């Protein structure tokens, strides 16, 4: 049987993450009674809803959060959004898209840009993150999952956009090929030329002539740098709340 990666890009596929494992990104940012809880992780959408409740209960217990966090966490893990797209067609086309990383994890700041092949459904963001951290000598164990999550978050957004594209093509009666309806992007113009740069098992490429642009940048922050950034973010958060209250 042919894998989605080897199938004709002209044919629509059923909605899923364009990766080997169909894991979706979940980001939580919840505040209850002055307590805040932030987290980012991936979730198997085929797990029963009871697993979400069990996760919320464990989180509230382990982090000693107030009981009010329990329903908020359950509600924020929006599997219904993913499931609403299940079974729907999505067009991938000859899509080579740019992925951008701009992350601060503890003392590590990493910035990177590279091109990702959406047609390779054998791709593995977690494996890419492991390789990148190894190549750059990153020792902080929290950086690797943060990189993988950032990639999945961008791929998830694009997958949803591709469902919209498929809907528009069904509505259209002009008989055009699916590829003609994609919104132009910086990567799409060179997509056909870039396809030959990818092997079957590869999803990421850095063009030789753009190595100075498409290359990772790594910075290690001092304790003073981290405290300064945290203070700046805290001030920005309070300023945002003040503006919101004034507007009300």
N, C-alpha and C positions, 0 to 999 in steps of 0.2 A: 504494500500500500504506500502511496506517495505521502510524504509529510507535507503540511501546508507550505513549508519553505520551498519545496520543489514543484509545487503545483503552479499552474499558469497564473500570473498576477492579474490577468484580465478577468478571471472568475471571482465572484464575491466569496468571502469566507464568513463563517459564523463568528459573532463577536467573541473575542477573548483577548487576553494580554498577548502581545507579539513576542512572547518569551517561552522558554521550555516549560517552566512552571507557571501555572495560571494563578499567580499570587497578586493581590491588589494592595496598593498602598493605603494605609490609614493614618491620618494625622489628627491628634487630639490636642485641643487647647481649651481647657475648661477651668472656670473659676467659680467657686461656691463659698459664700460666707468668708471672703478674704483669703481662702486657700486656693492655690492654683495647681493644676496638673497638666503637664505637657508631655507628649510622647509621640513617637512615629514608629510604625512597624508594618509588616506585611501580614495579610490574612488570606487563608484559603476560603474562598467564597462558598465552597461546597460543604464546609463544616456546618453542622446544625446550629440553629439560632441559640440553642441551649448553651453552646460553647461560649457565645458572647456574654451571656449572663454570668457564667462561671468565671470568665476572665475578669469581668467587672468586679465581682465579689472578691476575687483574689487580690486584685489591684487595690481596692479600698482597704482591705485588711492588711496587706503587706506594707502599704505606704501610710497607714493610719490616717486615711482621709475621712472626712465627715460622711455620714450615710447619704447625704444629698448628692454625692458624686455618682452613686450607683446608677440611677436612671439616666443621668447625663452621659455617662460613658457608654451605656447600652445604646442610647439614641444616637450618639456621635459615630458609632461604628456602622456606617450606612451601607449595609450589604444590599439593601433594597435597591439602591441606585445602580449597583452593578447588575443585579438580577433583572432589572427592568430592560437591560440591553440584551440579555441572553436570548439566543435563537435568532437575533436580527442579523441581517447581512452587513458586512463592512467591506469596503474596497481599500486595499492597500496600494495597489499600483506599483510603479517603479520608484518607491519612496525611499530616498536616502535623506535622513533628517539630522540636523545638528542637535547634539546633547550638550548642555552647558552645566558645569559644576562650579558653584561658588559657595563653599561651605566653611564654617568654623566649628570644629568639634574640640572642645576643651582648649588645649594649647596649639592645636593644629589648624592651619588655614590652607585649603587646597582649592585652586581654580584650574579649570581645564575645559577644553572644547574638542569634540571629536564627532565624527559622522557615524550614524547607526543605521543598519539595514533592517527596515521593518518587515521585509519578506522572509527573514530568517527566524522561524519559530522554534529553532533550537538554541537561540541565544540565551545567555545566562548572565544577568547583571551582577549576581553575587560572585560568580567566578571572575568577571572582569574587575570587580572591586578588589578581590583578593590579589589578583595579578598586579594591579596598579599600586596597591599598598606595598606589596613585596618589592616591586621595581623601585619605588621611591624610598624604601627603607622606613616606612611609617610603622611605628610600634604600638601606638595607641589602639587597642582593640575596638574602640567605639567608632573609629573613622570608617572602617570597612563597611559595616551595615549602613552607615549614613550615606556613603557613596551609592551603594546599591539601591537604597530607598529613593534617592534623588533621581536616579535613572528611571526607576519604575514609575515614579510620580509623573514624569514627563511622557513616558510611553503610554500610560493609562489615559492621559488627557488626549493624546493623539488618536488612540484607539476609539475613543468616544467621538472625536471629530470625524473619523472614517465611517462611523455608523450614519452620521448626518449626511455625509457625502453619498452613501449608498441610497439613503432615502430620497435625496434630491435626484439621483439618477433614475429611480423608479418612477418618480413623478414626471420627470421630463419625458416627452414623447418625440424628441427630435432624433432619436436613434443614434446618438453619438456614442462613441466608446467611453467607458468609465473614466479612462485616464484624462479625457479632455475636460472633465468637470472639476479636476482638482484645483484648489486655490494655489496660484503660483507662490513659490517660496525661494529663498536664496539657494536652497539645495536642489530644487526640482529641475532647474535648467540644465544642470550637469549630471542629472541622475543616471542617464543611460551610459555616459562615459565612466561614471564611477562604479557601475555594476561590475565591470570586469576586474575591479580591484578586490572584490570580495571572493573568497573561497566559500565552499558550501558551509563549512563550520565556523565561519567568521562573520561577525556583525559590526565590527569597529574598524575604521581606517583613519589614518592620518596621512594626508597627501604630502608627498615629499617636498614640493615647492612651498608648502605652507607649514612646514615643521616649526618655524619660528613663531607661528600664530597658534597652530593646533598642538600645543605642548603643555603639559601640566606645570603649574607654578605652586610651589610648596613653601609655606612660611611657618616657623615655629615661634609662638608668642611667649613672652615672659609672663610671670604672674602679674606684674604691673600692667602689662598690655591687656590681659584678660579682665582684670578688675576695671580698667578704664572702659573697655567695651561694654561690660555688664552695666556699669553706671550710666553709660550713654543710652543703652537700650531701655533701662529703667526710666530715665528722664523722658525718652521719646514716648514710652507707654503712658506715663502720667500726663504728658502734654496732649496726647490723643484723647484721653478720657476728659480732660478739661474742655477741649474743643467740642467734644460730643455733648457734654452737659450744657455748654453755652448755647449750642445750636438748638437744644431742646428748650 
